[in-house]
Amino acid sequence: MTLGQGGSSDDALRIATSGMLQWLRQAYGLTLSEATQVLGVAVQYQVANLAGRSVGVAAKLDKAVLQGLPLQTTVEPGRAAVKPAAR
């Protein structure tokens, strides 16, 4: 799950989506195109906060979707190593 907080629902949605794309690319080694395809069929959004002029949106992926993706375990330049999660 990634959270986006912004002055409008559009901003919050954009931030949450960008965070999820970045996480998929880093943790699973997906290209931007691959990560976008995963989000296109599996992302779920939830309004997490409506307070004053601030809006919070959560982007979520079902764990079942992630089980089919291989975790990134090698270190590439500019990327952090990610250890596989215990199953």
Order of alpha helices (4+ residues) and beta strands (2+ residues): beta-alpha-alpha-beta-beta-alpha
